[in-house]
């Protein structure tokens, strides 16, 4: 086995590490909280609406903090940033075990989201983009984010068992989950996480096809944050992510409530949810492959077609209940466009020169849309009807993809002229 092949094996270890961090640390920080809500509301005598603001506050503060965190990647080693992010995030979760007032829950959850933002929202794409070349980067990111879906299957069931045990309860569950996430996260980060030494360690690098196995420095290309901020179509592209957040919040958060409201049997609703979870797992991995094989523009167009089908399926589900499963398959299969999509797009369109500073901008726009999307969808559904709410989502889908695809078109043309890519 050549020296290059021996070195390249480490990239797969990095991919496994990134998946574990998504499955455990991200899962504890983000995915498990819906299981806690009813227990905390009853135990602390909180109102559901006020307690639920925790999720909005955490998401918005984290989005605002991401650009600041992004700048740290050019100043500090990635291993140190991952360690600090994990400690802050899991420390926030453990703080929830002693929280007994609204502000304490808001504070703990916010720390959890800011910390995991450094590890997941920015750190994982930064790590994968560095270890995998353009031929494999989309698939690697898709597999990484699929780790969150895989971990969610185990975390949800485990947390339910702990919460339902009267000898444990939600306070112990917060502490237990935080400790597990901290230990697993630190072990993986300290033992495995690092950046590649040079291009000879990068998997899927173009030079590997030409037999060029000598060591070369990592190629730096692309735009500075200042340069992209001066481009009109960069902001149009970012606004597209606000519309993306608006309809994702509506489609992902409310389909089960809708199906229950139109008389679909609970067992069938549960089956739809299971199909959606499985399709999402496949969609993350398959979507990454699409980005690599057919390019970002065609992959995003395909995702747009899928979500339109998903939305229209819900509109006509009252007439034919089987369409609920079509929704689950198409919406789940399209999750790659907002899971790994922002990271892949930022890398392909803007390069790696200031990737960690540029990616958070689109993330902020998405977070704003997502935070506003759920209550806005609820207002339309309750004030008018669910049918009107799904039509509203359809309009948001049209605006989102128009803006994002416009940005893709402009920057792909610029990149050919400026960088020959």
C-alpha positions in Angstrom: 0.0 0.0 0.0 1.5 3.4 -1.0 2.2 6.1 1.6 -0.6 8.2 0.1 -3.1 5.4 0.6 -2.0 4.9 4.2 -2.4 8.6 4.9 -5.7 8.9 3.0 -7.3 6.4 5.4 -7.3 9.0 8.1 -9.9 11.0 6.2 -12.3 8.1 6.7 -11.6 8.2 10.4 -12.3 11.9 10.4 -15.7 11.2 8.7 -16.5 8.6 11.4 -15.6 11.1 14.1 -17.8 13.8 12.5 -20.7 11.4 12.4 -20.3 10.5 16.0 -20.2 14.1 17.0 -23.4 14.7 15.1 -25.1 11.7 16.5 -24.2 12.3 20.2 -23.2 15.9 20.9 -25.5 17.5 18.3 -28.2 15.0 19.2 -28.0 15.9 22.9 -27.7 19.7 22.3 -30.6 19.9 19.8 -32.6 16.8 19.0 -33.8 15.5 22.4 -35.6 18.6 23.7 -39.1 18.0 22.4 -39.3 14.9 24.7 -38.6 17.1 27.7 -41.2 19.8 27.1 -44.3 18.2 28.6 -42.3 17.0 31.7 -40.7 20.4 32.3 -44.0 22.3 31.8 -45.8 20.1 34.3 -42.9 19.9 36.7 -42.1 23.6 36.9 -45.7 24.8 36.3 -44.7 26.7 33.2 -46.9 27.8 30.3 -46.1 25.9 27.1 -45.9 29.1 25.0 -43.4 30.9 27.3 -41.3 27.8 27.7 -41.2 27.2 24.0 -39.6 30.6 23.5 -36.5 28.8 24.7 -36.1 27.3 21.2 -36.5 30.6 19.4 -34.1 32.5 21.7 -31.5 29.8 21.4 -31.7 29.6 17.7 -31.5 33.4 17.1 -28.6 34.0 19.6 -26.7 31.1 18.1 -27.1 32.4 14.6 -25.9 35.9 15.6 -22.9 34.3 17.3 -21.9 32.2 14.3 -20.0 35.0 12.4 -17.9 35.7 15.5 -17.2 32.0 16.0 -16.3 31.7 12.3 -13.5 34.3 12.6 -11.9 32.2 15.4 -11.2 29.4 12.9 -8.4 31.5 11.3 -6.9 32.2 14.8 -7.1 29.0 16.8 -6.6 25.3 16.1 -9.8 23.4 15.1 -9.3 20.9 17.9 -9.3 23.7 20.5 -12.5 25.3 19.1 -14.2 21.9 19.0 -13.2 21.2 22.7 -14.4 24.6 23.9 -17.7 24.3 21.8 -18.4 20.9 23.3 -17.7 22.0 26.9 -19.9 25.1 26.5 -22.7 23.2 24.8 -22.8 20.2 27.2 -22.3 22.6 30.1 -25.5 24.4 29.0 -27.4 21.1 28.9 -26.1 20.1 32.4 -27.1 23.6 33.7 -30.7 22.8 32.7 -30.7 20.1 35.4 -30.7 22.8 38.1 -32.9 25.3 36.2 -36.2 26.2 37.8 -37.0 29.6 36.2 -37.7 30.6 32.6 -34.5 32.7 32.2 -32.4 29.7 33.4 -33.8 27.4 30.7 -33.3 30.2 28.1 -29.7 30.6 29.3 -28.8 26.9 29.4 -30.4 26.2 26.0 -28.7 29.2 24.4 -25.3 28.1 25.7 -26.0 24.6 24.3 -26.9 26.1 20.8 -23.9 28.5 20.7 -21.5 25.8 21.6 -22.9 23.2 19.2 -22.9 25.9 16.5 -19.1 25.9 16.7 -18.9 22.1 16.5 -21.7 21.3 14.1 -22.9 24.3 12.0 -19.4 25.6 11.3 -17.0 23.0 12.6 -18.3 19.9 10.8 -18.4 21.5 7.3 -15.0 23.1 7.9 -13.5 19.8 8.9 -15.1 17.8 6.0 -14.3 20.5 3.4 -10.7 20.3 4.4 -10.4 16.5 4.3 -12.4 15.8 1.2 -11.9 17.3 -2.3 -14.6 18.4 -4.6 -15.2 14.9 -6.0 -16.3 13.6 -2.6 -17.2 16.6 -0.5 -20.9 16.5 -1.0 -21.2 12.8 -0.1 -19.0 13.2 2.9 -21.1 16.1 4.2 -24.3 14.1 3.6 -23.0 11.2 5.5 -21.8 13.5 8.3 -25.2 15.1 8.7 -26.9 11.7 8.4 -25.1 10.9 11.7 -27.6 13.3 13.4 -30.5 11.3 12.0 -29.0 8.0 13.1 -28.2 9.3 16.6 -31.7 10.7 16.9 -33.3 7.3 16.6 -31.4 6.1 19.6 -31.4 9.3 21.7 -35.1 9.8 21.5 -35.9 6.3 22.7 -33.3 6.3 25.4 -34.4 9.7 26.7 -38.0 8.6 26.8 -37.1 5.7 29.1 -35.1 7.9 31.5 -37.8 10.6 31.6 -40.6 8.1 32.2 -38.7 6.5 35.2 -40.0 8.2 38.3 -36.7 7.5 40.1 -34.9 9.7 37.6 -37.0 12.4 35.9 -36.2 15.3 33.7 -33.5 16.9 35.9 -31.5 13.7 36.0 -32.1 13.2 32.3 -30.6 16.6 31.5 -27.5 15.9 33.7 -27.1 12.4 32.4 -27.4 13.4 28.7 -25.0 16.3 29.2 -22.3 14.1 30.8 -22.6 11.5 28.0 -22.3 14.1 25.3 -19.3 15.7 27.1 -17.4 12.5 27.6 -18.1 11.1 24.1 -17.4 14.5 22.4 -14.1 15.1 24.2 -12.8 11.6 23.6 -13.5 11.8 19.9 -12.1 15.3 19.5 -8.9 14.8 21.5 -8.0 11.5 19.9 -9.1 12.1 16.3 -10.0 15.6 15.2 -7.3 17.5 13.3 -6.8 19.3 10.0 -4.9 17.6 7.1 -1.2 18.4 6.9 -1.2 18.9 3.2 -3.0 17.9 0.0 -1.6 14.4 0.0 -4.1 13.6 2.8 -7.1 15.0 1.1 -9.6 12.4 -0.3 -11.1 13.0 -3.7 -8.6 15.7 -4.6 -8.3 16.3 -8.4 -4.6 15.7 -8.4 -5.0 12.1 -7.2 -6.4 11.2 -10.7 -3.3 12.5 -12.4 -0.9 10.4 -10.2 0.4 13.5 -8.5 1.2 12.1 -5.1 3.8 14.6 -3.9 3.0 16.7 -0.9 1.4 20.1 -1.7 -0.1 22.8 0.5 -3.9 22.9 0.7 -5.2 25.1 -2.1 -6.7 28.3 -0.9 -9.2 30.0 -3.3 -12.4 32.1 -3.3 -13.7 35.3 -2.0 -13.1 37.2 1.2 -16.2 38.1 3.4 -15.7 41.8 2.3 -15.8 40.8 -1.4 -19.0 38.7 -1.2 -20.8 41.4 1.0 -20.3 43.8 -1.9 -22.1 41.5 -4.3 -25.8 42.2 -4.8 -26.6 38.6 -5.7 -24.9 37.3 -2.5 -27.6 39.1 -0.5 -30.3 37.8 -2.8 -28.9 34.3 -2.3 -29.0 34.8 1.5 -32.6 36.1 1.5 -33.5 32.9 -0.3 -32.4 31.1 2.9 -34.9 33.1 4.9 -37.7 31.9 2.7 -36.2 28.4 3.0 -36.5 28.6 6.8 -40.0 29.9 6.6 -41.3 26.9 4.6 -39.1 24.3 6.3 -40.5 25.3 9.7 -44.0 24.9 8.3 -43.6 21.6 6.6 -41.4 19.8 9.1 -43.0 21.0 12.3 -46.7 20.8 11.5 -47.5 17.9 9.2 -48.3 15.5 12.1 -50.7 18.0 13.7 -52.4 18.5 10.3 -52.8 14.8 9.6 -54.4 14.3 13.1 -56.7 17.2 12.4 -58.1 15.7 9.2 -58.9 12.4 10.9 -55.9 10.3 9.9 -55.6 7.4 12.4 -52.8 7.9 15.0 -51.1 4.6 13.9 -51.0 5.9 10.3 -49.6 9.3 11.4 -46.9 7.4 13.3 -46.1 5.4 10.2 -45.8 8.5 8.1 -43.4 9.9 10.7 -41.3 6.8 10.5 -41.2 6.9 6.7 -40.2 10.5 6.9 -37.3 9.7 9.3 -36.1 6.9 7.0 -36.4 9.0 3.9 -34.5 11.8 5.6 -31.6 9.5 6.4 -31.5 8.3 2.8 -31.9 11.9 1.6 -28.9 13.2 3.5 -26.6 10.6 2.1 -28.1 10.5 -1.4 -28.3 14.3 -1.6 -24.6 14.6 -1.0 -24.0 12.2 -3.9 -26.2 14.3 -6.1 -24.2 17.4 -5.3 -21.0 15.6 -6.3 -22.4 13.9 -9.4 -24.7 16.5 -11.1 -23.5 19.7 -9.5 -25.1 22.1 -7.0 -27.5 23.8 -9.4 -29.2 20.6 -10.7 -29.2 19.1 -7.2 -31.0 22.2 -5.8 -33.5 22.2 -8.7 -34.3 18.5 -8.0 -34.8 19.3 -4.3 -37.1 22.1 -5.2 -39.2 19.7 -7.3 -39.4 17.3 -4.4 -40.6 19.8 -1.9 -43.2 21.1 -4.3 -44.6 17.6 -4.7 -44.4 17.2 -0.9 -46.4 20.4 -0.3 -49.0 19.7 -2.9 -49.4 16.1 -1.5 -50.5 17.6 1.8 -53.0 19.9 0.1 -54.8 16.8 -1.4 -54.3 14.4 1.4 -57.9 15.0 2.8 -59.1 13.5 -0.5 -56.6 10.6 -0.7 -54.9 9.7 2.6 -52.1 7.7 0.9 -50.6 11.0 -0.3 -49.3 11.5 3.2 -46.7 8.8 2.5 -45.8 10.6 -0.7 -45.2 13.7 1.3 -43.0 11.7 3.8 -40.9 10.2 1.0 -40.4 13.4 -1.1 -39.9 15.8 1.8 -37.5 13.4 3.6 -35.6 12.8 0.4 -35.1 16.5 -0.1 -33.7 17.3 3.4 -30.2 17.5 1.9 -30.9 21.0 0.5 -31.1 22.6 3.9 -29.0 20.1 5.9 -25.7 19.8 4.0 -26.8 22.2 1.2 -25.7 25.5 2.8 -22.2 24.1 3.5 -21.8 22.5 0.1 -23.1 25.7 -1.6 -20.8 28.0 0.4 -17.8 25.9 -0.4 -18.6 25.5 -4.1 -19.7 29.1 -4.8 -17.4 31.1 -2.5 -14.4 28.9 -1.9 -12.4 28.2 1.2 -10.6 31.4 1.6 -13.0 32.7 4.3 -15.5 29.9 4.3 -15.9 30.0 8.1 -16.9 33.7 7.9 -19.2 33.5 4.9 -21.2 30.3 5.8 -22.6 31.9 9.0 -24.3 34.7 7.0 -26.6 32.4 5.1 -27.1 30.4 8.4 -28.3 33.6 10.1 -30.9 34.2 7.3 -32.1 30.6 7.6 -32.3 30.8 11.4 -34.5 34.0 11.2 -36.8 32.4 8.7 -37.1 29.2 10.8 -37.7 31.0 14.0 -40.4 33.1 12.5 -41.8 30.3 10.3 -43.5 28.2 12.9 -45.6 30.9 14.5 -46.3 32.5 11.2 -47.5 29.2 9.8 -49.6 28.6 12.9 -51.2 32.0 12.5 -52.2 31.2 8.9 -53.4 27.7 9.8 -55.5 28.9 12.8 -56.6 32.2 11.3 -57.6 30.8 7.9 -57.0 27.1 7.3 -54.4 24.4 6.9 -55.0 24.4 3.2 -54.2 28.1 3.1 -51.0 27.5 5.2 -49.8 24.9 2.7 -50.4 27.3 -0.2 -48.4 29.9 1.8 -45.6 27.3 2.0 -45.7 26.8 -1.7 -45.2 30.5 -2.3 -42.3 30.5 0.1 -40.7 27.6 -1.8 -41.0 29.5 -5.0 -39.3 32.6 -3.6 -36.6 30.5 -1.8 -35.5 28.6 -4.9 -35.7 31.7 -7.2 -33.3 33.6 -4.9 -30.9 30.8 -4.3 -30.7 29.6 -7.9 -30.2 33.2 -9.0 -27.2 33.4 -6.7 -25.8 30.1 -7.9 -26.1 31.2 -11.5 -24.2 34.4 -11.0 -21.4 33.0 -8.8 -20.8 29.9 -11.0 -20.3 32.3 -13.9 -18.0 34.6 -11.9 -16.0 31.6 -10.7 -15.3 30.4 -14.2 -14.1 33.8 -15.2 -12.1 34.6 -12.1 -10.8 31.2 -10.9 -11.3 28.9 -13.9 -13.6 26.6 -11.8 
